[in-house]
Amino acid sequence: VLECNINDLKLKKYDFSEIRKISNEKAKEIYKKMDIGPGDELNIGWSYIPLLNLEDKNSLWLTNSEAILQKIDIRSHAQPEKPKENEVWIIVYGDPLAACKLISYTLSFEIKREEIDLVELYCKAEVVKYVKDLGFKDPSWEDEPVAVVLYEKKLK
């Protein structure tokens, strides 16, 4: 997870002509063709869910054929957790440069900047070096770095 204060964003100009909004069902089809990691679980912020359980509860999905982005804000209500009122969560999968285009588009056109203070970005490691150029950084809590460790517990 990376974060960026909305005022620290350094958005780049890209050709956004290939970007299109898609439905939840179309998003599921695209996720099936992308590398989402081992298994069939999809990141939805601080949690993962089986791809089949992905529902459209006021999320936005965008694609440019090489990457896919989900935007989650306070109005989203399908997730076990959701952003605070002044935050937006962005989750990307796919080609790192294509993901940067989707992120720049979303932060340029799909949020109300006067209502948002913080953007949290959930992405694979390959994307990190590209999005740091946009102003994203590793999160911290009281000036201490934060790390996220994911684990799976097998219930029997």
N, C-alpha and C positions, 0 to 999 in steps of 0.2 A: 504494500500500500504506500502511495505517495500522496503528498498534499500540497496545496498551493493557496495562499491568500489571494482572493480575487484581484486585489490591487497589484499583485506581483506577477500577474500573467504577462507573458511575452508572446502573444499569438503571432503566428506566421501567416503570410498570404499564400494560399494554395488555390489550385483549381478545384472548386467544389462541385463542378458540373455532374460528376458521377455519383454524388451522394444522394441517397434516397431514403425516405422513411419506409419502414416495413412493419408488418403486423407481427404479433407474437408467434403465430403459426409459421410464418415465413422465417422468423428468427430461429425457430427450432430446426428448420430444414438447413439453414446455413451453419448453425452450431454443429450439426451432425457431420458436416464436411470439413470442419476446422479442427485444429489441434487444441482441444480444451483441457488437455492433461489426461492422466490415467483415469479410466472409468468413464462414467456418463454423467458426472456431477458438474454443475455449473456454478461459478462464483456469482453471488448476488450481494456483494458487499462483505460483511463480516461473516457470512454464512455461505454454505453450499447447498444446492438442492439437486435432485435428479432432473435431468433435462426434460423428461416427460412431465414433470410437475410445474414447469415454468408457465406462469399465468400472466396475462396482461391486466395488471391492476394499476393503471395510470403510469406505466413506464413508457419510455420512448426508446425505440430501436432504430438505428441508422446503419447503413452499409454502403460500401463503395466496391463491393465484390471481392476485395482482398482483405477486408477487416470488417468487424461488426462491433457496434457500441451499444450499450444499454445505459440510459440515464435514469437515475432514481432520485426523486426528491421527496419532500415532506408529504406530497399528495399521494405518493405510492403507498399502497396498503396491503400488498400480498406478502411482503417479506417479514420474516421473524423480527428483523431489526430494520430501521430505516433512518435516514439522515435527520439531523436536527433541522429546525425551521430555517436556519441561515446557511445550510450546507446543501451540496449536491454531490451525489456519488456517481462516478463514471466507471464503467467496467468495459474493457476492450480485449478482444482476441483477434489474432491475425497478424498480417505483415506489419512490422513496426512503423514504417513510413506511412502506410495507409491508415494505421491507427492514429497517428499524429494528425492527419488530415481530418479524421472524424472528430477528434478531440477539439481541434481548432474551430471547426464548423460549429460544434455544439456550444462551445463557450462564446462564440461570436453571435450566434443566432437563436439558440434554444434555451437560454436562461435569462431571467430578469436580474441583471447585475446589481441593481439597487437593493435586491432582497437577499443576495447571496454574499457571504463573507469567505467561505472556505469550500474548496473543491477537493474531494478525496478521489484518488484514481487507483483502481485495482487493475493490475496488468501483469503479464508475464515478464520475466527478467530481461528478455531481449528488447523490450520496449523502453525500459528505464532510461538508458543513455539518451534516447531521442527526446523523451518528454521532459527531461531535466532542462533542456534548452528552452522549453516553454515556461519555465519558472517553478516546476514541481520539485519537491525536495523530500528527503526522508522525514517522516513524522517525528515529533518530539513531544514530551510531556514534561512540563516544568523544566525546560532546557536540557532534558535528558533524552537521548535517542530511544526510540521505541522500535521493537521488532515484533513481527507477527509470526507465530509458530502454529502450523496447522498439524493436527494429528487425527487419526481415525481410531475410534474405539469399537471393537467388535463386541456386540451384545449377544449373549447366548441364552 
